Amino acid sequence: MKTVIVLAMIFSGCSYFDKKPTAQKFSDTDKCPDACKHIQELGCAGWTTETELQECIEFCETTQENGHHLDPNSVLEETDCTEFSPASDASYAFDMSIPTD
């Protein structure tokens, strides 16, 4: 009997199964282009081409839109390239601002 009830719920389109978690939205996502441009302006190795700039922006915006805060404002405060690894992966630029707790 339980099996019949569960199957009935599944096939009836029970809204319980349709609920998907919503990602948290961050107000500073619009700062991603500025943060990536700042890294480029500092002359950090691996962040100098237009392609790398676009990859950085896309990574930052997509990551933030998916609910992971990268804090682009903290990237804007950097004064040198010591926090940034070469851009083989755009995530390196933002690793310093991801909370570890």
DSSP file (Angstrom, degrees, kcal/mol; ACC not computed):
  #  RESIDUE AA STRUCTURE BP1 BP2  ACC     N-H-->O    O-->H-N    N-H-->O    O-->H-N    TCO  KAPPA ALPHA  PHI   PSI    X-CA   Y-CA   Z-CA
    1    1 A M     >        0   0    0      0, 0.0     4,-1.9     0, 0.0     5,-0.2   0.000 360.0 360.0 360.0 -42.5    0.0    0.0    0.0
    2    2 A K  H  >  +     0   0    0      1,-0.2     4,-2.5     2,-0.2     5,-0.2   0.893 360.0  54.5 -60.5 -39.0    2.8    2.4    0.9
    3    3 A T  H  > S+     0   0    0      1,-0.2     4,-2.6     2,-0.2    -1,-0.2   0.899 106.5  51.0 -61.6 -40.9    4.4    1.7   -2.5
    4    4 A V  H  > S+     0   0    0      2,-0.2     4,-2.3     1,-0.2    -1,-0.2   0.901 110.6  48.6 -63.7 -42.0    1.2    2.7   -4.3
    5    5 A I  H  X S+     0   0    0     -4,-1.9     4,-2.2     2,-0.2    -2,-0.2   0.926 112.5  47.7 -65.5 -44.8    0.9    6.0   -2.4
    6    6 A V  H  X S+     0   0    0     -4,-2.5     4,-2.3     1,-0.2    -2,-0.2   0.932 113.5  47.6 -62.8 -45.8    4.6    6.9   -3.1
    7    7 A L  H  X S+     0   0    0     -4,-2.6     4,-2.7     1,-0.2     5,-0.2   0.886 109.9  53.3 -63.1 -38.0    4.2    6.1   -6.8
    8    8 A A  H  X S+     0   0    0     -4,-2.3     4,-1.4    -5,-0.2    -1,-0.2   0.902 109.5  48.6 -63.2 -40.6    0.9    8.0   -6.9
    9    9 A M  H  <>S+     0   0    0     -4,-2.2     5,-2.1     2,-0.2     4,-0.4   0.913 112.8  48.1 -65.1 -42.6    2.7   11.1   -5.5
   10   10 A I  H ><5S+     0   0    0     -4,-2.3     3,-1.1     1,-0.2    -2,-0.2   0.947 116.6  40.9 -63.7 -49.2    5.6   10.8   -7.9
   11   11 A F  H 3<5S+     0   0    0     -4,-2.7    -1,-0.2     1,-0.2    -2,-0.2   0.658 106.8  62.8 -78.8 -14.6    3.4   10.4  -11.0
   12   12 A S  T 3<5S-     0   0    0     -4,-1.4    -1,-0.2    -5,-0.2    -2,-0.2   0.502 115.3-110.5 -85.8  -2.5    0.9   13.0  -10.0
   13   13 A G  T < 5 -     0   0    0     -3,-1.1    -3,-0.2    -4,-0.4    -2,-0.1   0.869  38.9-159.2  78.8  36.5    3.6   15.7  -10.1
   14   14 A C    > < -     0   0    0     -5,-2.1     3,-1.5     1,-0.2     4,-0.4  -0.251  16.5-134.8 -50.5 127.6    3.7   16.2   -6.3
   15   15 A S  G >> S+     0   0    0      1,-0.3     3,-0.8     2,-0.2     4,-0.8   0.688  96.3  78.6 -64.9 -17.1    5.3   19.7   -5.8
   16   16 A Y  G 34 S+     0   0    0      1,-0.3     3,-0.5     2,-0.2    -1,-0.3   0.876  96.5  45.2 -57.2 -37.5    7.5   18.3   -3.1
   17   17 A F  G <4 S+     0   0    0     -3,-1.5    -1,-0.3     1,-0.2    -2,-0.2   0.600 106.1  61.2 -83.8 -11.7    9.8   16.8   -5.8
   18   18 A D  T <4 S+     0   0    0     -3,-0.8     2,-0.3    -4,-0.4    -1,-0.2   0.592  76.6 108.1 -90.0 -12.3    9.8   20.0   -7.9
   19   19 A K     <  -     0   0    0     -4,-0.8    -3,-0.0    -3,-0.5     0, 0.0  -0.506  46.5-175.1 -74.6 129.1   11.4   22.2   -5.3
   20   20 A K        -     0   0    0     -2,-0.3    -2,-0.0     0, 0.0     2,-0.0  -0.938  31.6-103.4-120.2 144.8   14.9   23.2   -6.0
   21   21 A P        -     0   0    0      0, 0.0     2,-0.4     0, 0.0     0, 0.0  -0.381  33.7-132.8 -65.4 144.9   17.1   25.2   -3.7
   22   22 A T        -     0   0    0     -2,-0.0     2,-0.2    45,-0.0     3,-0.1  -0.847  18.8-120.9-101.2 136.1   17.6   28.9   -4.7
   23   23 A A        -     0   0    0     -2,-0.4    44,-0.2    42,-0.1     2,-0.2  -0.459  29.3-108.3 -74.5 143.8   21.0   30.3   -4.8
   24   24 A Q        -     0   0    0     -2,-0.2     2,-0.4    42,-0.1    43,-0.4  -0.487  31.7-135.5 -69.0 139.9   21.8   33.3   -2.5
   25   25 A K        -     0   0    0     -2,-0.2     2,-0.4    41,-0.1    40,-0.1  -0.827  12.9-151.2-100.5 138.1   22.2   36.5   -4.5
   26   26 A F    >   -     0   0    0     -2,-0.4     3,-1.1    38,-0.1    42,-0.0  -0.902  12.1-143.0-112.4 138.2   25.0   38.9   -3.6
   27   27 A S  T 3  S+     0   0    0     -2,-0.4     3,-0.4     1,-0.2    -1,-0.1   0.620  96.0  60.9 -74.1 -12.8   24.8   42.7   -4.2
   28   28 A D  T >   +     0   0    0      1,-0.2     3,-2.0     2,-0.1    -1,-0.2   0.286  66.9 104.0-100.9  12.4   28.4   43.0   -5.2
   29   29 A T  G X  S+     0   0    0     -3,-1.1     3,-1.8     1,-0.3    -1,-0.2   0.834  73.7  65.6 -60.5 -30.8   28.3   40.7   -8.3
   30   30 A D  G 3  S+     0   0    0     -3,-0.4     4,-0.4     1,-0.3    -1,-0.3   0.626  91.6  65.2 -66.5 -10.9   28.3   43.9  -10.4
   31   31 A K  G <> S+     0   0    0     -3,-2.0     4,-2.7     1,-0.2    -1,-0.3   0.531  74.7  92.2 -86.6  -7.5   31.9   44.5   -9.1
   32   32 A C  H <> S+     0   0    0     -3,-1.8     4,-2.6    -4,-0.2     5,-0.3   0.918  84.7  48.6 -55.7 -48.5   33.3   41.4  -10.8
   33   33 A P  H  > S+     0   0    0      0, 0.0     4,-2.4     0, 0.0    -1,-0.2   0.909 113.2  48.4 -59.3 -39.3   34.3   43.2  -14.0
   34   34 A D  H  > S+     0   0    0     -4,-0.4     4,-2.3     2,-0.2    -2,-0.2   0.907 111.2  49.9 -65.5 -41.4   36.0   45.9  -11.9
   35   35 A A  H  X S+     0   0    0     -4,-2.7     4,-1.9     2,-0.2    -1,-0.2   0.925 113.6  45.2 -63.5 -44.5   37.8   43.3   -9.8
   36   36 A C  H  X S+     0   0    0     -4,-2.6     4,-2.0     1,-0.2    -2,-0.2   0.893 112.7  50.5 -67.5 -39.5   39.1   41.4  -12.9
   37   37 A K  H  X S+     0   0    0     -4,-2.4     4,-2.8    -5,-0.3    -1,-0.2   0.883 107.5  55.2 -64.2 -37.8   40.1   44.6  -14.6
   38   38 A H  H  X S+     0   0    0     -4,-2.3     4,-1.9     2,-0.2    -2,-0.2   0.914 106.5  50.0 -61.4 -43.9   42.0   45.6  -11.4
   39   39 A I  H  <>S+     0   0    0     -4,-1.9     5,-1.5     1,-0.2     4,-0.5   0.915 112.6  47.9 -60.4 -42.4   44.0   42.4  -11.5
   40   40 A Q  H ><5S+     0   0    0     -4,-2.0     3,-1.3     1,-0.2    -2,-0.2   0.912 109.4  52.5 -65.0 -43.0   44.8   43.0  -15.2
   41   41 A E  H 3<5S+     0   0    0     -4,-2.8    -1,-0.2     1,-0.3    -2,-0.2   0.811 101.2  60.6 -65.1 -30.3   45.8   46.6  -14.4
   42   42 A L  T 3<5S-     0   0    0     -4,-1.9    -1,-0.3    -5,-0.2    -2,-0.2   0.690 111.8-124.5 -68.3 -16.4   48.2   45.4  -11.7
   43   43 A G  T < 5 +     0   0    0     -3,-1.3    -3,-0.2    -4,-0.5    -2,-0.1   0.758  41.9 179.7  79.6  25.9   50.0   43.5  -14.5
   44   44 A C    > < -     0   0    0     -5,-1.5     3,-1.9     3,-0.2    -1,-0.2  -0.371  37.1-100.4 -64.6 135.4   49.7   40.2  -12.7
   45   45 A A  T 3  S+     0   0    0      1,-0.3    42,-0.3    39,-0.2    -1,-0.1  -0.290 107.3  19.1 -57.7 133.5   51.2   37.3  -14.7
   46   46 A G  T 3  S+     0   0    0     40,-0.2    -1,-0.3    41,-0.1    -2,-0.1   0.490 109.2  81.4  85.6   3.7   48.6   35.3  -16.6
   47   47 A W    <   +     0   0    0     -3,-1.9    -3,-0.2    -8,-0.1    -4,-0.2   0.000  61.8  94.6-126.3  28.9   45.9   38.0  -16.4
   48   48 A T        +     0   0    0     -5,-0.1     2,-0.1     4,-0.0    -1,-0.1   0.725  61.9  79.8-101.1 -21.7   46.9   40.3  -19.2
   49   49 A T  S  > S-     0   0    0      1,-0.1     4,-2.0    -3,-0.1     5,-0.1  -0.443  79.2-120.2 -88.9 162.1   44.9   39.2  -22.3
   50   50 A E  H  > S+     0   0    0      1,-0.2     4,-2.4     2,-0.2     5,-0.2   0.857 114.7  55.7 -64.3 -36.0   41.3   40.1  -23.1
   51   51 A T  H  > S+     0   0    0      2,-0.2     4,-2.4     1,-0.2    -1,-0.2   0.927 107.9  47.5 -62.9 -45.3   40.4   36.4  -23.1
   52   52 A E  H  > S+     0   0    0      1,-0.2     4,-2.2     2,-0.2    -1,-0.2   0.880 110.7  52.8 -63.6 -37.9   41.8   36.0  -19.6
   53   53 A L  H  X S+     0   0    0     -4,-2.0     4,-2.3     2,-0.2    -2,-0.2   0.937 110.6  46.5 -62.1 -46.8   39.9   39.1  -18.5
   54   54 A Q  H  X S+     0   0    0     -4,-2.4     4,-2.6     1,-0.2    -2,-0.2   0.882 111.3  51.7 -65.1 -38.5   36.6   37.7  -19.9
   55   55 A E  H  X S+     0   0    0     -4,-2.4     4,-2.6     2,-0.2    -1,-0.2   0.900 110.0  50.1 -63.5 -40.3   37.2   34.3  -18.3
   56   56 A C  H  X S+     0   0    0     -4,-2.2     4,-2.6     2,-0.2    -2,-0.2   0.934 112.0  46.7 -62.8 -47.5   37.8   36.0  -14.9
   57   57 A I  H  X S+     0   0    0     -4,-2.3     4,-2.8     2,-0.2     5,-0.3   0.927 113.5  48.4 -61.7 -46.2   34.6   38.0  -15.2
   58   58 A E  H  X S+     0   0    0     -4,-2.6     4,-2.5     1,-0.2     5,-0.3   0.919 112.5  48.7 -62.1 -44.0   32.5   35.0  -16.3
   59   59 A F  H  X S+     0   0    0     -4,-2.6     4,-2.6    -5,-0.2     5,-0.2   0.945 113.8  46.3 -60.0 -48.9   34.0   32.9  -13.4
   60   60 A C  H  X S+     0   0    0     -4,-2.6     4,-2.4     2,-0.2     5,-0.2   0.942 116.2  43.2 -61.4 -50.9   33.3   35.6  -10.8
   61   61 A E  H  X S+     0   0    0     -4,-2.8     4,-2.7     1,-0.2    -1,-0.2   0.920 116.4  47.0 -64.3 -44.4   29.7   36.3  -12.0
   62   62 A T  H  X S+     0   0    0     -4,-2.5     4,-1.4    -5,-0.3    -1,-0.2   0.915 112.8  49.2 -64.4 -43.4   28.7   32.7  -12.4
   63   63 A T  H  <>S+     0   0    0     -4,-2.6     5,-2.1    -5,-0.3     3,-0.2   0.925 113.8  45.5 -63.2 -44.9   30.2   31.7   -9.1
   64   64 A Q  H ><5S+     0   0    0     -4,-2.4     3,-1.8    -5,-0.2    -2,-0.2   0.912 110.8  53.3 -64.4 -42.6   28.4   34.5   -7.2
   65   65 A E  H 3<5S+     0   0    0     -4,-2.7    -1,-0.2     1,-0.3    -2,-0.2   0.766 104.5  57.4 -65.1 -24.2   25.1   33.8   -9.1
   66   66 A N  T 3<5S-     0   0    0     -4,-1.4    -1,-0.3    -3,-0.2    -2,-0.2   0.299 128.1 -96.4 -90.1   9.4   25.4   30.1   -7.9
   67   67 A G  T < 5S+     0   0    0     -3,-1.8     2,-0.6   -43,-0.4    -3,-0.2   0.622  86.0 121.6  94.0  14.0   25.5   31.2   -4.3
   68   68 A H      < -     0   0    0     -5,-2.1     2,-0.4   -44,-0.1    -1,-0.2  -0.934  54.9-140.3-113.6 112.7   29.3   31.3   -3.5
   69   69 A H        +     0   0    0     -2,-0.6    -5,-0.0     1,-0.2   -44,-0.0  -0.570  25.2 173.4 -78.7 123.3   30.5   34.7   -2.4
   70   70 A L        -     0   0    0     -2,-0.4    -1,-0.2   -10,-0.1    27,-0.1   0.537  35.7-135.3-102.8 -11.5   33.9   35.7   -3.8
   71   71 A D    >>  -     0   0    0      1,-0.1     3,-1.4     3,-0.1     4,-0.9   0.971  21.5-171.2  55.4  66.2   33.9   39.3   -2.4
   72   72 A P  H 3> S+     0   0    0      0, 0.0     4,-1.7     0, 0.0    -1,-0.1   0.752  79.4  69.8 -59.1 -23.2   35.1   41.2   -5.4
   73   73 A N  H 3> S+     0   0    0      1,-0.2     4,-0.7     2,-0.2    -2,-0.1   0.863  95.1  53.2 -63.4 -34.2   35.5   44.3   -3.3
   74   74 A S  H X4 S+     0   0    0     -3,-1.4     3,-0.5     1,-0.2     4,-0.4   0.844 105.1  54.6 -70.3 -30.8   38.4   42.7   -1.4
   75   75 A V  H >< S+     0   0    0     -4,-0.9     3,-1.3     1,-0.2    -1,-0.2   0.882 102.3  58.0 -65.7 -37.6   40.1   42.0   -4.8
   76   76 A L  H 3< S+     0   0    0     -4,-1.7    -1,-0.2     1,-0.3    -2,-0.2   0.730 100.5  58.5 -64.6 -21.5   39.8   45.7   -5.6
   77   77 A E  T << S+     0   0    0     -4,-0.7    -1,-0.3    -3,-0.5    -2,-0.2   0.599  80.1 109.6 -84.4 -12.1   41.7   46.6   -2.4
   78   78 A E    <   -     0   0    0     -3,-1.3     3,-0.1    -4,-0.4    -3,-0.0  -0.373  47.2-169.2 -67.7 143.1   44.8   44.6   -3.5
   79   79 A T        +     0   0    0     -2,-0.1     2,-0.3     1,-0.0    -1,-0.1   0.483  66.7  19.7-112.2  -7.4   47.9   46.7   -4.4
   80   80 A D  S    S-     0   0    0    -36,-0.0     3,-0.5   -37,-0.0   -38,-0.1  -0.885  81.0-100.8-150.3-177.4   50.1   44.0   -5.9
   81   81 A C  S >  S+     0   0    0     -2,-0.3     3,-1.6     1,-0.2   -36,-0.0   0.282  82.4 107.4 -94.7   9.7   50.0   40.5   -7.4
   82   82 A T  T 3  S+     0   0    0      1,-0.3    -1,-0.2   -38,-0.0    -4,-0.0   0.791  81.8  48.9 -63.1 -26.1   51.2   38.5   -4.4
   83   83 A E  T 3  S+     0   0    0     -3,-0.5     2,-0.5     2,-0.0    -1,-0.3   0.542 100.5  80.3 -87.2  -7.2   47.7   37.1   -3.8
   84   84 A F    <   -     0   0    0     -3,-1.6   -39,-0.2    11,-0.1     9,-0.1  -0.880  59.9-160.8-112.6 128.9   47.2   36.1   -7.4
   85   85 A S        -     0   0    0     -2,-0.5     4,-0.1     1,-0.2     8,-0.1  -0.562  49.1 -69.3 -91.4 164.0   48.5   33.0   -9.1
   86   86 A P    >   -     0   0    0      0, 0.0     2,-1.6     0, 0.0     3,-0.6  -0.199  55.0-107.5 -53.5 148.8   48.7   32.7  -12.9
   87   87 A A  T 3  S+     0   0    0    -42,-0.3     3,-0.2     1,-0.3   -41,-0.1  -0.154  78.6 124.1 -81.5  43.5   45.3   32.6  -14.5
   88   88 A S  T 3  S+     0   0    0     -2,-1.6     2,-0.3     1,-0.3    -1,-0.3   0.764  93.6  20.7 -67.5 -21.3   45.2   29.0  -15.6
   89   89 A D  S X  S-     0   0    0     -3,-0.6     3,-1.9    -4,-0.1    -1,-0.3  -0.939  77.0-142.7-147.0 121.4   42.1   29.0  -13.5
   90   90 A A  G >  S+     0   0    0     -2,-0.3     3,-1.1     1,-0.3     4,-0.5   0.702  93.0  77.2 -60.0 -19.3   40.2   32.2  -12.7
   91   91 A S  G >> S+     0   0    0      1,-0.2     3,-1.1     2,-0.2     4,-0.9   0.777  78.0  72.7 -64.6 -24.7   39.4   30.9   -9.2
   92   92 A Y  G <4 S+     0   0    0     -3,-1.9     3,-0.5     1,-0.3     4,-0.4   0.840  89.8  59.6 -59.3 -32.7   42.9   31.7   -8.0
   93   93 A A  G <4 S+     0   0    0     -3,-1.1    -1,-0.3    -4,-0.3     3,-0.2   0.809 113.4  36.1 -65.9 -28.2   42.2   35.4   -8.1
   94   94 A F  T X4 S+     0   0    0     -3,-1.1     3,-1.9    -4,-0.5     4,-0.4   0.462  85.5  98.7-107.1  -2.7   39.4   35.1   -5.6
   95   95 A D  G >< S+     0   0    0     -4,-0.9     3,-1.1    -3,-0.5    -1,-0.2   0.828  78.6  61.4 -55.2 -33.4   40.7   32.3   -3.3
   96   96 A M  G 3  S+     0   0    0     -4,-0.4    -1,-0.3     1,-0.2    -2,-0.1   0.727 105.4  47.2 -67.5 -19.9   41.9   34.9   -0.8
   97   97 A S  G <  S+     0   0    0     -3,-1.9    -1,-0.2   -27,-0.1    -2,-0.2   0.412  82.5 104.6-106.0   3.4   38.4   36.1   -0.3
   98   98 A I  S <  S-     0   0    0     -3,-1.1   -28,-0.1    -4,-0.4   -30,-0.0  -0.744  77.3-118.8 -84.3 122.0   36.5   32.8    0.1
   99   99 A P        -     0   0    0      0, 0.0    -2,-0.1     0, 0.0    -1,-0.1  -0.303  19.7-160.6 -60.3 142.0   35.7   32.3    3.8
  100  100 A T              0   0    0      1,-0.2    -2,-0.0    -3,-0.0    -3,-0.0   0.421 360.0 360.0-104.8  -0.3   37.3   29.2    5.3
  101  101 A D              0   0    0      0, 0.0    -1,-0.2     0, 0.0     0, 0.0   0.482 360.0 360.0 -84.9 360.0   35.1   28.8    8.3
